[in-house]
Amino acid sequence: MTRALGVMFRCVYPPESLIPFAKQAEILGFDELWIVEDCFWAGGLTSTTLALASTRDIPVGLGIMPAVVRNPAITAMEISALGRFFPGRFHAGIGHGVADWMRRIGAFPPSQLAALEETITSVRALMAGERLNTQGKHVALEDVKLVFPPHQVPPVSAGVRGDKSLRLAGRSADGTILAEIVAPAYVRHARAQIAVGQAEAGRTEHHRLTVYTFCSVGDDLERAVDRLRPIVGEYIASGAVDAQLAPTGLLEPVKALLAEVGPAAFPNAMPVEWFQQTCIVGTAEACHAALDALYEAGADSVVLVPPPDATPEDLGELTPVIR
């Protein structure tokens, strides 16, 4: 198991700041750079290509591409091209996509699980050089084979949250990406669900687990936490991360506090301990301990997500976490 430390270029950053950010991430010694493709910010594949082209060695991950936005044959073509241009440096992530966004662009599928599993399975098969004739619930391919499959196939991870999707990742993907608000207990739970999926498919190879986590470093714990309150509070209050909170024992206290104070007051009412459980926050020593807990729970890579008030130029704020 590896212990990689990555950093995220947040989708809210202006795309023209990506190249200096990527170069600085490599200079500072981060092991990986991860780029997010969210609607309706900058395109993920374009951004990933620029990040790879403007750096020398740092691997770049794209997490995630919504499965339903591109035909899997086109997705395989794009990933394969990056695999040939930058061998061993690109890591692809594919997920369900945010349901509301997918509905707004007319791409929400009848079955999210089928769409994701069929897409990942088809993409990986095409990159392996197979010729596909398949008619699934979502994917329909007739006599499709890549002309230029990659010599070194990039790994494909599934960006998922819930148990059914985690088992799907174990069956069909090379790895899994866990989104922000992740406690060690959830990492262990995710590992267990992934293992069930691997067993269903008869897979025994190591399954890479990448964990995104909000990070705020500072000797003043209250101030470090306060920088995360708006975004962490919004995520938790929305209910989007309930599956991630359930294994931690926090879900019922969260629901109780929400009922008591309401969504607007919830971020400022959250106890500091909840941030310490689900984020990397506080002194460098506290952050190192939190990182170690995630690695020991089963994470192969932890990707630091800067505080919402940080700019691309503030990347150096996170360097105390680099060992």
N, C-alpha and C positions, 0 to 999 in steps of 0.2 A: 504494500500500500504506500502510495506517495503522500507527501504533505506539502502540496503546492499552495502558494499564496498568490491570489490574483487580485485585480482591481477592476471595477466597472467604469466604463465611460457611459454616464447616464444619458438616457434618450433626450432629456430636457436641455442638455448642453448644445450650443450652436454647432452644427456639423463642421464648420470651418475650424473649430478648436480641436478636432480629433487628432490631426497629425501631430501637433506639438504635444498633446496629451499622451499619445501612444509612444512617442520618442522619450518623453520624460519617464513614463512608466518603466520602460526598458532600462534607462539610465539608473533609475532609483533601485532597481533590482527586484521588481515584482516578477514572479514566475509566469504569470499569464495576464492577458488583457481580455476582458469580455465586453461585448457590445450588445446592446438590446435593440430588438426591432419591435417597436410599439407603434400602433396607429395613433396619431398621424404625423409622426416625426420623420426623421431622415431614414432612407432605405438602409436596411441592415446589410445586404450583400455588397452594396456600393461602399458603405462605410468600412466593412470588414476588409475589402480588397485594398482600400487606401491605407488602412492601419498596417496590413501585412507588407505592403509595398514601401512604406515609409520607415519600417523597422528592420532589424537584421535577423534576430534570433527568437524573439519572444513569441510564444504561441498566442494565437488570437481565437477566441471562441465567439460564436454568434448564438445568443440564447434569449429568445427563441424565435424561429420562423413559424408562424401559424401554419399548420398542416393544410388547411383548406384554401389558402390564398394562392398557392401555385400548384400546377399539375406536378405530380411526383416525378415525371420524366424530366421536366424542366428543373425541378429542384436538384435532381441527381446530376444533371448537366452542370449546374452552377457549382455544386459542391465538388464535383470531379475536376472542374477547371481550376478551382482554388487549390485542390489537392495536387495538381500537376504543376501549377505555378509556384507553390510554396509547400513542398513536401514536408510532412511531419509537423506543420505549424498551424493547421486549421482544424478547429473542432466545431462541428455543426450541432445545433440544437433545434429540435422541432417539437412543438407543443400544440395544445388545443387552440390557443388564441383566446383572448378575452371575449366572452360570449357577447357582450353588448356591442363591442367593436365589430365582431364577425356578423352580427345581425345588421348593423348599420351599413355594411358594404355588401349585403346580400350573399354572404358566404357561410352562414351558420348551417351545419350539416344535420341531416336527420339523426345521425348517431355520431356523437363526438368521439366515442371510443373506437368505433369502427374506422372512422376517417383517419384518426391518428395512427392506429396500428397498421392499417393497410398502407398508409403513406410511408411510414418508417420501413416497413418490410420491403416495399417496392423500391424505395431509394437505395437501401443497402444491397438488394439483389442486383439492381442495375449497376451499381458501382463495382460489384464483384464480377461484372462481365456477363451476367446472365441475359438471356433473351426472354422477355416476359409477354405472356398472353394471359391476362387476368381480368375477371369481371367480378368485382366485389360490391359491397354496399355503397362504397364511395369511389374507389379507384377502378378505372376501366382502361386497360392498355392492350393494344393489339400489335403483336410483332415488333416490340420496342427493344432496342439494344443500343447501348452507347457506343459511338465510334471511338471516343477517346476516354475510356475509363481510367481512373487514377492508378499509377503504379504503386503508390502507398495510399491505401484507402483511408480517408479521414474518418474518425469516430463520429457516430451520430448518437446524441443523447436526447432523451425525452424530457421536456420540461413539464412536470406534472406535480399534483398535490395529493389527491385522494387515493384511497386504497386500491380501487379498481384500476386507476391509471398507473399507480406504482407497480402493480402486478403486470400490467401491459408493458411497462418499460422493461421489466425483467425478462419478459418473453421476447421482445422484439428489438430492443435498442442495445447499444454498446455501453450506455451510461444513463444517468439521471441527473437533471438539474432541479434543485429545490429552491424555490423563490424565497424572498426575504421573510423574516419573522420565523427563525429556525432555532429551536432549542436542542440540546443533545438528545433529549428523550425522543424528539420527533425524528432525528437522524437515525436513531436505533430502530424506531418503528418503521421508517421508510426502508431501511436495510432488510428488515424481516419481510415486508410485503414484496420487495423486489426479489428476494430469495424464493418466495412462493412462485412468482412468475417464471423465474429461471428454471425451477424444478419442473414446472408444467411443460416447458419447452425442451427439457433435457439439456440445458446449458450449464456449463461448469466453469467457464472463464470468469476472470475478475470483472465485475461491473463497476465502472467508475462513477463516483458520487461527487457532484459539484454542488456546493452550498453557497448561495448568495446571502450576505448578511449586512445589515446597516452597521456602520462603524463611526464612532465619534470618540476621538482620543483627547484626553485632557486630565490634568491633576485635580481639577475641580469637578467632582462627579456630578453634582447637580447641574452645572452648566453643560457638561458633556451630554447628559440625558436630555436637557431642555432643547438642545439642537435637534434631537430626534423626535421629540414629542409630537409635532404636527403630523409628520408622515407615518410614524408607527401607530399613533392613535387613530388616524384615518383608516389605515389598513385593517386594524383589528376591529374597529367599530363597524366597518362595512360588512363583516361576516365572511369576507373572501378567504381568510386564513383560518377558519374554524377547524378544518381538518388538520392543520399544523399545530393548533393549540390543544386539541383533544388529548394527545398522548402525554402532555406536560402537566396536566392537572389544573391548567389555567382557564379552561373554557368556562366552567361554571362561575368562578369569581369574576371573570370578564363580563359575562352576561348579567350577573348581579349588579356590578358597578354601572353598566350601561343603563339598566333599568332604573337605577337610583338617580344618576346625574344627567342622563341623556347624552346623545352623540356629540353635541357641541362642547360640553364641558368635559367629556370623557378623556381627551388627551392630557389635560392638565391634572386630572384626578388620578391617573395611573400611578401606582407605586413604583419607586425606583427599581425595586427588586424585579419587576416584570421586564424592564429593559435589560437588566443584567442577565436574565434568563434567556432572552430571545435576540439579543444584539451583542456586538462587540463594543464595549463602552467603558470609559474611565481611564485610569493610568495605563502606561505601557505594560506594566506588570499584570494588571487586571485583564488587559486585552490578550496578553500572551496566555494567561490561564484559561480564558474563554475559548481561544483558538484551540488550545490543547484538548479541551473538553469535546470540541466538535470533531477533531481528528480521532480521538480515542473512541468516539461514538460511531465512527465509520466514514467520515468525510475524507475524500482523497484531495480535494481542492476546496479552499475557502476563498470566496471572492468578496472583497470589501466594497461596500456601496457607500460613497461619501455622504455626509449629512446633506439635507436638502438646501441649506444655505451656503454650501461650499461651491465655489466656481471651479472650472477646469484648471485654473491657475493655482488652486489650493491643494493640489495633489500631494504636495510635500507634507501636509498635515498628517497623513496616514503613515509616513515612513517610520515612526517609532514602533510600529507593529512588525516591521520587517526585522527578522533576526539575522 
